[in-house]
Each structure stands twice: as structure tokens, then as C-alpha cells.
Amino acid sequence: MSGHLKTLASIAVLACAPALLLAQQQRFDDVIRNLRHPDPKVRLAAVQLLHESQYPEAIGPIAPLVNDPVDQIQLEALAAELSFFLGEELPTKKRLGFVVEVRNPARAAAAFEVGPLAVEPRVAPPALIEALFKAVDDENPKVRTEAIYTIGTVARPPLAAAEIPLLIKALDHYDPSIRAAAARVAGRLEVATASDALVTAINDSQAPVRYAAMRALGFLHERRAAPALTEQLKFYGKGEGAWSALDALARIGDPSSVPLFKARLADKDPFLRRAAAEGLGRAHDSSELSALEIGAGNDPSEMVRAAMAFALQKLGRNYIPRLVESLDSDKMAPQVGDYLLELGPSFALALVPHLQDPSPAIRANVATVLGALGDAMTVAPLQSLTGDKDRGVAQAATRAIERIKQSSHGTKSPSSF
């Protein structure tokens, strides 16, 4: 399909037309009809208008254009669909309240990286997921990469029975970047039936695929994979391979892995120290409490300090305030958000006092976490922030309240990154 790109080079100027002006000139149903127009220029203009206007009702009608014969239309359709599920598109790349700016060359991968808290609790229609899986086999590498990461961003577990084989098939894609992405998506979407294929992928010819497969097995808590992961840790010894294996073992948290966690708790590699600390917490092993307490305050790596605070919280110590402190950092917010979501709704009320923190970033990020963990009891404290002097905080609180309301009507909130 890439040959169509040059023929549509002139269409880009249409994107400059103000959405408001176009909206005044065309009815919504007319724009929807134009998505089926034989002229690619008209189809592209229609997708762009719907993208800018942000009508969620357009999610279904745009879905077929994910497989349009013209690359440029496909990519615009993918960007539009993704935008309907993201809470907000910011004018800069700054991350606040777990919302990421997606107008960049790898927008779907960027949204996937930030995690489910960047996504509205909206159900993706089957037609969209079907179209996205079809696009995973597109001949344009950018289209297929955007498609697989969009699946990982907008879909939510459990996948439909008909969709699971499609994801497992992607684990054997000819493009190694798709194999790696599919592994990550399988972990995120809790596709337990992909475990055997992921174990096979541990021996993939491409290192990124091997690493992604190992980490995905950790997200799936696949205890059967623990012996193979232990062997991989021993084989690699250091570097990303070793970290991927230890990270997976840490997520599984089997007591049999405790000696490995203890041995790596003082490793010179901060990624290995982080995984070791998390593993001890999830395995509920308190034999290294002193080392964890010292590390939570003194480790030179911020991500390791947070991991040790998380482990201590898992072991019954009160380290929520220490974790919340790290929410002041754009870099640390996704990691700490992951921890707080894993700790679960029982800790929601402990987060409420931090809605009054002097730091706008902390207020916004705590509000966002409470949107996933909170209930009717946390709505009132969040309501007080909807008029916050910081616009980002006010928006985060408003979105959190809406998420809680939607969840109370049966929409499942994400439980983990």
C-alpha cells in the first residue's frame, strides 16, 4: 500500500482546515457517509474532521478505514481511533496525570507505554478490534506497528474467543517487531492461552522478542515458566536479558525464586535491584527487611527506591506516603502508578489526603489513580479538585470522577499496567 502515499501528498493541506468551520458546513451523518466515498481525498478529509471533532460515535464507522487501500488514510484512521480512547491529547510531550501526548511518529506505542490509566474506560467495539488485527498483517510496517499497539491500548481483558488466536498468530509474525509487540500485548491483555507460544518465543532468534516474551510470562503469572526463566537468568547473567528474566520471576513471585531475589538485591545493575525488591515483596519474604528499608531511603536509583518502598508496603509497612512522593516525577509516575494499582482498592482511602499535596503533579496523579481504585466515597474529595487552580489537576479530577461513575455502571477499570 505504500505506493499510494505519494499520490496523496497534496491531501495533507486538508488537515489545516479548521474543524469548527468544517463542522458548520457538514452534518455528522454526511461526514460518516463520506467515510465510504470512492474519492480518497474525501475519505481522508472525513476521518480528519471526525478526529478533530472527537465524536466517540464515530469509532465504529471509522473502523473499516483502518484497512483502507491508502496508507495515509489507514494511519489517520488509526490515530483517530486511538484518540477516542485517550483521555486527552496535550499540546506538549509533558506527561501529567498519566496522560501522554500522542501526536508523534509512534503514538500507539507511546500510549501503550504509559498504561491503562491513559485510556478512557470505553469498550472497543468488536468491529474495531477485528479491523486492527487485520491491519497487523498490513504490508506497511508503520501501519502494522500502530495496529498492534492500538490493540494493546484500547482492548481490555478478556479478549473475545475469536480474537485470541489472532494475537497468538502474531507471536509468529515474520516481522520481529510485531512478534515483540504481540508478546507485550498478550501480557497486558492477560491472554493466558498464549503462555506456550511465549515460552517458545524465549528462544526466538531476535533478542527483543525473547525479552518481551519473558516479561509477558511474568505479567501472566505463569508459574510453569519459572524454571525456564531461571535458566534464562543464569544464561544471561547481566544486561537486559537477565533483567527480563528476573522481572518475570518477580511478577510471578513464587517463593522458590526468593534466593535469586536476595542474591540480586545489591546488584550493581539498578534494573536487577528493582526486580529483586519487587520479587521479595510479591513473594511475601521479609528476610531482607533491613536492606529494603535502607535501600528505600538511600539507593542511588529513584526507581529502585520506589521498588523497595513498594516491597515494604507489600510486607505490611506503611510506605504509601513514600510512594506518593515519587508521583511528583514525570519519569516515575507510571512505575508508581503500576504499584498503586497492584496494591488495589483497599488503599484508596490512604491516597485521599494526598489530593491536597502542594505539588500539582502529585495531586493530578493521585486523582488519576483514584479514578481507577476509588468508589463513591472518593468522589467528594475529587470533586473539590475540579476547580483546582492548576488546569491539569482539575482535568485529572474531572476524568477520575467520570471513570468512577462509569465503573459503578459496570465498566471494568484497569487493574494493572
HUFEN-V582824 format. One record per backbone hydrogen bond with DSSP energy under -1.0 kcal/mol. NH is the residue of the N-H (numbers start at 1). CO is the residue of the C=O. If there is no record, write none. Layout:
NH;CO, NH;CO
This chain:
4;1, 5;2, 9;6, 11;8, 13;10, 14;11, 15;12, 16;13, 17;14, 22;18, 23;19, 24;20, 25;21, 26;22, 31;27, 32;28, 33;29, 34;30, 35;32, 36;33, 37;34, 43;39, 44;40, 45;41, 46;42, 47;43, 48;44, 49;45, 50;46, 51;47, 52;48, 53;49, 54;50, 58;55, 59;56, 62;58, 63;59, 65;62, 66;63, 67;64, 68;65, 74;70, 75;71, 76;72, 77;73, 78;74, 79;75, 80;76, 81;77, 82;78, 83;79, 84;80, 85;82, 86;82, 87;118, 96;99, 99;96, 104;102, 107;104, 110;106, 111;107, 112;108, 113;109, 114;110, 115;111, 118;115, 119;116, 120;85, 122;120, 128;125, 129;125, 130;126, 131;127, 132;128, 133;129, 134;130, 135;131, 137;134, 138;135, 144;140, 145;141, 146;142, 147;143, 148;144, 149;145, 150;146, 151;147, 152;148, 153;149, 154;150, 155;151, 163;160, 164;160, 167;163, 168;164, 169;165, 170;166, 172;169, 173;170, 179;175, 180;176, 181;177, 182;178, 183;179, 184;180, 185;181, 186;182, 187;183, 188;184, 189;185, 190;187, 191;186, 192;190, 194;191, 195;192, 198;194, 199;195, 200;196, 201;197, 203;200, 204;201, 210;206, 211;207, 212;208, 213;209, 214;210, 215;211, 216;212, 217;213, 218;214, 219;215, 220;216, 221;218, 222;217, 223;221, 225;222, 226;223, 229;225, 230;226, 231;227, 232;228, 233;229, 234;230, 235;231, 236;232, 237;233, 238;236, 243;239, 244;240, 245;241, 246;242, 247;243, 248;244, 249;245, 250;246, 251;247, 252;248, 253;249, 257;254, 258;255, 261;257, 262;258, 263;259, 264;260, 267;264, 273;269, 274;270, 275;271, 276;272, 277;273, 278;274, 279;275, 280;276, 281;277, 282;278, 283;279, 284;281, 285;280, 289;286, 292;288, 293;289, 294;290, 295;291, 296;292, 298;294, 299;295, 305;301, 306;302, 307;303, 308;304, 309;305, 310;306, 311;307, 312;308, 313;309, 314;310, 315;311, 316;313, 317;312, 319;317, 323;319, 324;320, 325;321, 327;324, 328;325, 329;326, 333;329, 336;332, 337;333, 338;334, 339;335, 340;336, 341;337, 342;338, 343;339, 344;340, 347;344, 348;345, 351;348, 354;351, 355;352, 356;353, 357;354, 363;359, 364;360, 365;361, 366;362, 367;363, 368;364, 369;365, 370;366, 371;367, 372;369, 373;369, 374;370, 378;375, 382;378, 383;379, 384;380, 385;382, 386;383, 388;385, 394;390, 395;391, 396;392, 397;393, 398;394, 399;395, 400;396, 401;397, 402;398, 403;399, 404;400, 405;401, 406;402, 407;403, 408;404, 410;407, 411;406
